[in-house]
Amino acid sequence: MHEQRGNPSCVKNHRHKRFRHTLTIVVAAFGLLNLAAAAPASSDARPRARDAGIGIVIGTLPPGPNNAITDVAGVGVGHATLIEGTRIHTGVTAIVPHAGNLFRQRVPAAIVVGNGFGKLVGVTQVQELGELETPILLTGTLGVWKVADALVDHLLRQPGMDKVYSINPVVGETNDGYLSDIRARPLTPALVKQALTRLSHGAVEEGDVGAGAGTVAFGWKGGIGTSSRVLAATDGGYTVGALVQSNFGGQLTIAGVPVWKQLPDPVEYARAAAAPPAKGDGSIMIVVATDAPLDAAALQRLARRALVGLARTGSVMSNGSGDYVIAFSTAKDNLRSPDAATQPARSVAAEHMTPLFQAVAEATEEAILNSLFRAHTVHGFRGTAAALPLDRVLDALRRENMLAQAEQRLADWPDLSHYRADNARLAAPAANENRVVFFGDSITASWGHDAGEFFPGKPYVNRGISGQTTPQMLVRFAQDVVALKPRVVVVLAGTNDIAGNTGPATPRMIEDNLAAMAAIARDNGIKVVFASILPTTGYPWRTSVRPVAAIREVNTWLKAYCTREKLVYLDYYSAMVNKDDGLRADLGDDGVHPNAAGYAVMAPLAQKAIEQALAQP
């Protein structure tokens, strides 16, 4: 088999589908977990750390829309993956700071060496001049020089580069020689060009792709991972993103929990003939991007804090590990021209750097976890690297955090804090504004965030929370609906009750909670649209539940209730159901959540229902 895989920007990677029917709980000093398990719908669809089972959330800062380095505006990521049977598992990953000519519009940059056992090309000039003039490429150890040569050749052929006689390619590496025949050095200029030109500026493919195709971390299959954090407006509102190529060892620690103690030996688990490196030797490349205006000195300080995130996962940066951090700023005011006599030097003041330090530590830690969670088992040149057994990881985390779970549930069971700040920032509706609140669970929360467009140009407000059930929604209805003074509320709820997210629930319990919401809305002059529960034959996070009959019963009641009470019934179910009473395969990727095509079906139905509600006396 000879396979080349890329990451075209027009194709959304289905592996990034989020499974968000969850209840958040505190973990250790800096981790958050969610209760409901969300196993992938198929063996190929491995979730990210936030979406896996109880949902692992690192730190306290929120991620960007894609939870990826591409949340820093302008940054693109491309992969080229080369697979030939079991012999070759290697590739190239490109990180491009902006869409312009990087040689003519250079970005401030810095490189920090945690442990210098590596072959990072271009390091000395970046350290000397404090700027980046080419994209960053990642690959396998013995491929760095071929990749650097191909990068230079590609750039010199670009418009406006005919008078360039010196250029500094930056190419990082980790050793993929366990899973790939590293001495074959099979990478070609065509693969480098593929990585550079097929960029994604949204969701980033992770795991065993690109430069992560042949890497091993903690003895398990490693790879590419990414994450981001967004600072509060009071701290500048800046975004920090990290992307890693994980190929190192240590004692795997997740959200402060030493899960390595409860995991099997990776070699025995994979039954490999040769042992993958798990004792600490190996390497990691960490690329950090931010839109904060930082000069080279500040970027060096930022890069050092990425190593905090690395250490939290259980690495000690051993003797044979090459641990490097490349950081750059895309702030437009700081772009540097090689022809200018003076260069801009705006930078966040030292006294205001701490939130950025926190952001990079959290993003790096989560990126490493994503590289492990997303990677699949690979049978390679000298043995097998097994995918991290997520069921055992999640069991370990559950056992360690039972007390913290109970405390968090008691602290804010309905998650009133989720939208409190957003509600405070939302201005009162204008005199003639037909504000609409969409109220629900992850199917509502993901609309316009993970998939689909959320009614561009309309004064519609999304107040969905992943994993919520109707009793939780009833508690927060006053804060997240009534206080926003909408003309109409569109309620889509009940599937998580049927799944048992907050304990056993009968259709009658769901109906009573929905009726209570309707009564509150009408008492406050708000028109009500009740949406049918979407069809599904099962929940990936609660495989023992058979929901078809309960969904039919609640939907039948909803339709009759809306007719009796003169409310609007929004029938998504009939438009999205297949012959087996499940969600049509073309409208969702996991059998529960709509994809972009699913939301495209839902949008006109919702709009028609809203117009019908507004027309009521």
N, C-alpha and C positions, 0 to 999 in steps of 0.2 A: 504493500500500500504506500502510495506517495501522496501526501496531503499537504496543501498549503492553505492556511486559514488566515483571514484578515479580519479587520474590524471596521467595515464601511460605516460611515456616519449615518447613512440613511436606514440602517437596519438596527432596530432596538434589540439588544440581547435579552432573550427570554429568561436567561438565568438570573436576571436582575428583578424578576417579578417579586414583589414583596408580599409576604404572608403576615398580615398585620392584625389578626384577631387576637389581641393580647391584653394583659393586665400588668401594669408596670410595678416593679418592686425594687427595693434597694439591695445592692450587692456590695459587700466589703466597704472599702473607703471611697471607691470611685466608680463602681460598676452599677448598672441597673439591669434588671431582668424583667421579662414579661412571662406571665404564667402559661398561656396556652401554647401547646406544641404545634409547630408548623413544618412537618416533614415535606420534602419536595414531592411533587406530583409524580415524578418518574425518577429513575436512577440517574438520569442525566442532569436533573435540575437540582443542584446542590445550592442551598441558600447562603446568603451572607450572614455574618454574625448576628446582626440585628433581627434577622428574619428567621433564625433557626430556633425551633422549639420554643423555649421560654424567652427567647429574644434577648441577646446580650448587648447592652448599651454601655459603652465605655465613657466615663466622665459625665460632666454636667452641661457642657456646651452643646447647642444643637448643630446637627450637620446641615450642609447645603442641600438643595433639591435632589441632587444625584448622589450625595454622600461620596463624592469623588473629587479628585484633583481638578477635574474639569469644571467644578463649581467656581473656580477662579476664572473670571471672564477671559475668554480668548485662548485658554489653554486647551490643546488638543492632544489626544493619545491615540496611537496606532499600533497595531500588532501585525507581525508576519510570523506564522508558525510553520515549522518544517517537521514533518513526521514521515519516516520511512520504516515501516514495520516496527520491530522492537529496537532496531539499531540506532535510529536517529530520533531524538526528541530535543529540538532546540529551536531558536528563533530570535527575533528582534522586536523590541518594544521602543517606540519613539515617543518622547514628550516634547511638544512644541509650545513654547511660551506664548506666541501670538501668531496671527495669520500673515503678518507682513514679512519683509525681508529682514531676518534677524541679524544679518551681518551689518545692515545699514541702520537698524533700530535695535541696538543691543540692550539687554536688560541687566541691571545690577545683579550680581551673583556672588556666592561664596561656597566653598567646599570645606567640610570638616572631616577629618580622618579620625574615626574612633579607634580603629586598628588597621595598620597600613599593609596588611598581607593581601595585596591586590594589584591589578594592572589597569587602573583608571587612567585613560588617555585624556590629556588636556588639562590635567590638574594644576600644573605649575602656573600657567598663564592666567587661569581664573583666579588663583590665589594672589598673583602679582597685580593684576589689573582690576579685579573685582567686577568682572562683567562676563556675560555669556554671549557669544556671537554665532552659535550654531544650536540646532536642536540637541537634546540629550538622547543618546541611544543606549540601550541596555542589551546585553547578549551574554553568550557563554565565554569562558575565559580565553580559549585559544582562537576565538573569533573576533576579538576586539580590533585587531589590526586590519583584517579584511573589511570589517564593518566601518571602521574609521575611514579607510580608503574609499569605500563606496559612498559614504556620506560626503566626503570632500568632493568627489567626482560629481555627485548629484547637485551639490550647492554651486559649484563653479559653472555648471551649465544653466543656471537660472538667470533671468534677465537682470541686467545691471551688475553682473559679476565678472565681466570680461577683463577688467583691470585689476582683479584681486590676485596678489602674489603671495599672500600669507593668510592662513585661516587655521583656527584652533578647534578641531572637532573634539567633542566631549563624549566619550564612550565608556560606560561602566560595565562591569561584568561580575558574574559569580560562576563557580565551576559546576557545570552540569554533566560531568564525566561519569557519574554513576548510571544515569539513565540514557545517556547519549554517547556515541562514539566520538569523543571530543577531538581525537586526533584526525578525524576525517575532515574537519573544518569545511562543512558543506555549504555554508551561507554564501549567497550570491548577491551581486548588486541589485538584481531584480527584487529580491526579498527585502533588502534595505529600502528600496524605492517604495515598495508596497506599504511598509510600515510608516513611511514619511508622508504618503499621499492619501492613504485611507484612514483618515483621522475621525475620531468621535469627539464631539464637544459636549456630549451628554453622558449617558451611561457608559461605563468602561467595562469591557470584558475582563474577567479576573480568573485566577487559578492557573491551570496548566495551559497557558497561551503565551505566545510571543516569547520573550526572554525567560518566562517562567515555565516553559514546556518541560524542561528537564531538571528542575531544582527540587531540593529536599530540605525540609525544615523540621527540626526536632525529631528526625527519623521518619516523619510522615511526608506525604507529597506537599511541597510548597508551591510557590509560584508568584503571580502578580496579584497585588491587593491594593486597594485605594480607599481613602476616606477623607472627609473634610469637616471643618468646623466654621461656624459663623459667630463673630463677636456681637455682643449687644451694641446698640446704637451709641450708648454712652461710652463704649470703649472703641468707637470708630466704625463699627459695623463691618469690619474687614473680614475677608474669607481666607482661610488657610487650608490648603489641601496637601495630602501626602500620597505618594505612590511608592510601593516597595517591590523589590525582587527578592523574595525570601529564600535563603539557601544556607541556613545556619542551624546551630544546635543549642542545647541547654536543657532546662527543665520547664516544660510548657506550663505557663501560668496565665489564667484567664480571669480578668476582673478581680485580681488579687487572690484567686483560688488556685492552689497548686494541683491542677487536674492531672499532672503527670503521675502523681502517686496512685491514681485510680485507673490509669490507662494500661492496656497490654503492651508488651514489648513490640515495637514496630516491626522488627525482623520476624519474630514468631507470628505476628498477626498477618504479615504479607507472605510468610513462608518463602522468603527470598533466599536465593543461593548465596548471595553476598550481602553483607550488612550495609545498609545505607548510613551515611555519616549522621550520627545523632549525639555525639559526645560534646559538641561545641564547635568543632572546626567546620568551616564553610564560610559563607559571606552573606552580606546583605547590602543592597543598594537602596538608598532612601532618597527620593526626589521630593522636595518641598516647594510649593508655589504659594504665593500670596499676592493679593492686590494692595496690601498695605505699602505705603511708600517707605522703603527701607534702603539704606545704602549698604555697601559691602560689609561694613563692620557690624551693623545691626543684623544683617542676614547671617553672618557667622554666628552671632549669639543665638539667633533663632534655630539654626541648624544643630547646634550643640544640644538643644532641648529635644530634638527628635530622638536622640539617644536615650532620653528618659523613657520614652515610649517603648523603645527596643528593650530596655532593661526590664520594664514591667512584665514583658511576656516571658521572661526567664532566661534571657541571654546574658552571658558574662563577657562577651567579646573575647573569645579565647585566642590563644596564640596563633592558630592557623586561620582565623576568621578575618576576612577583609570587610571592614564596616565603614561605609562612606555615606555622607549626606551632602547632596547638592541642593542648594536653596537659591531661589531667584524671586524677584519682585516684578510684577507686570504693571505697576503704577505708571500710567501714561506720562505723567509729568517727569518721570525719571528715566525715560528711554534715552539712550545715548547714541549719538552719531559719531562715527570715527573721524569725520571731517570737521567737527566742531572744536574750537579752541578751548572752550570751557564746557564742563559737563554738569548737568543738574545734580543736586545732592540733597534733596528733601528726604527727611527720615523721621519716623516716629521717635519722639523723645525717649530716652532711656527709662524715665520714670513711668512711661506708659506701655512698656514692652511686656509686662507680666501676662496680660490676657493672651497675647500672641504666643508666649511660651506655653501656657496651658493648652492652647488650641493645637499646637504642633505635637505636643506630647500625646494628647488624646487621639489625634488623627493618625499618627504613626502607629500607635498601639492597635487601633482598630483596623488599620490597613493590613497589618501583619496577620491579624485574626482572619480577615477576609481572604487573604491569600491561601490560608489553610482550609477554611471552610468551603471555599469554592472549588478547590482542586479535586480532581478525580484520581483514582488509582491508575498508575502508569506501569506497564510492564516494559522495562527498558533493557539497555545494552548489557549491564552487569547485574541486573536484578530487578526487583519490583519495589516501588514506593507506594504504599497503601494510602488511600485517602483517610484523613483524620476521621475516626469513628464518632460521628456527631452524637449518636444516641448515648454513648458512654460519657462523652464530654458533658452533655446536658444532665445526665444522671448525677455526675459528680457535682455540678453546680447546684442542682436541686438539693442534694444532701447537705451541702455546705451552707445553704442560705434559707432554710425553712423559717428561722426566727425573723430574719430580715423581711421575708415575704409578708408574714403576718403583720409586722409593724407598719409596713408601707400601705397595706390594704386598709388598716385602721386609720392611717394618717390622711389619706385622700382617696377613698374608695371610688368616688365618681369622677376623679381626675378633674376637679374644678380648676386646678392650676394650669391646665393645658392651654386654655385660650384666654386666661385672665388678662395677660398683658396685651394680647391682640384686641380684645374687646375694649380695653381702656383707650387704645390708639384709634379705634374706629369712630369716625365722626358720626353725629346724628344724621339720619337721612334728610335729604333736601325735601322741600315742601311737596314737590310732585314726583318724588322718587319712589319707584315700585321696588323697594328692597325685598329680596327673597333670601331666606336662610335655608340652606340644605343641611339637614340634621341627621346624623346617623353614625355608622361604624366605619370600618376601613374601606368599604366600597364607596362611601361618600368621601372619606379622607383622601383616597388615592386619586380621585377625579381631578385632573389637571395637574397633579403632582407626579404620580408614577405613570399615568397613562391618560390619553385623551386631552381635549381642550375643555376648560371649565367656563363656558359661556363668555367668550371675550366681549368686552364692551358692555356687559350687563351688570347691574348693581346687585350681584348675587354673592352671598357670603357662604363659605364652606366651614361648617362646624362639625365635621366628622372626626371621630376618635377611634383608632384601630382597636378592635377587640371588644368594644363596649356592648353591653346588653341593655334591654329596655329599663330595668330598674336604675341603672347608673345614669341613663339618659334622662329619666324622669327627674332625678335629683338636680341635674345641671340644666334643665329646660329653662328655668327662670333666668339664669345667668347667661346662657349661650344662645337663647332665642328671644325671650320676652324683652330683655334689657336692650337688645339691638333694634327694637321697634320696626320689625319688618312688616310688610303688607301680607306676605305669604310665608308659610313654613312648609318645606317638603321633607317629610319624615320617611326614612328608609331604615327599618330596624327589625330585629327579631331573629335573624339567622344565628347570631352568637348565643342567644338564649337557647335555641334548639341544640346548638353544639355543646351547651353546658359550660360556657366559659366562666360563669360565676355561680355554678352549681346547677342542680336539676331545675328545670322550668317546664311547665305545661303550656299548651296553647292558651288556656284560659288566663294564666298569669301574664303572658305577653299581651293578650287582648285588653286586660284590665289596665296595664301600664300605658298602652297606646291611647285608650279612651281617656285616661287621666291627662295625658298631654294635650289631647284635643280640647278638653274642658278648660285647661289653663289658657290655651291659645285663644279660644273664643271669648273668654272673660277679658282678654286684653285686646280684642278687636283684630285678631290675626286670622287670616284665612288658612285653612288646613288642606294640604294635599298628602294623602297617605299612599306611599308606593308599595307595591307588592314585594314580597321577599323574592329574591332572584332564585331561579331553579338551581339545585345541586343534588347530586346523588350521594355526596359524602364530603367530609371535612378532612383535609390532610393532617390536621393537628388533633383530630379526635376520630380515629378510624372506626371506632366501635359504634358510632352514631349512624342511624339510618334516617335521614331527615325528610324523605319525600312526602310521607303522609302528613307530618306536622306542618310542613310548608303549605301543602294544599289546604289544610284545615284553617290555618291563620289567614291565608289569602282569601278563602271563601268568606270567612267572617269579616275581613277588612272591606271587601266589596259590598257586602250587605250593610255593614255599619255606615259606610260612606253614603250609601243610598238613603238609609233611614235618617241620618243626621245632616243630610244635604252638604256633605263634604265631597271633595274630588278624589276619586280613586285612580291612581296611576298604575297601569298594568304593564310593568316590565316583563313579567313572567311569560306571558303568551308570546311576546316577540323574541324571547331568548331561549326558550326551552327546546330540547331535542326530543327524539322519539322515546328516549329512556328516562324522561323527566329530569334530565340534568342540563347543565349549561352547554349550549352549543360550542363545539370545539373551536370554531373560528372566532368566537366572542370572548374567550377566556383561556388562560394558559394553565391554570391549576384546578379548573373545575368549580371554582368559587368566585374568584375576582374577575371582573371584566378587564379586557385589554383595551387598546385604543379603538379597535373595531366595535367592541362591546359598548363603550361609552358613546361612540358615534350613533349606535342604535338608540341608546337611552336618551340622548340630548333632545332630539325633536319631540319625543314623547313627553319629557319633562316640561319643555317649553309650552307645549299645547295644554298640559294640565295647569300650569301656572296662569296662562291666559284665561282658561276656564274659571279658575278660582278668582282672579281679579275682576271677572265680569259678573260674579255673583253679587247680589244686593247686600 
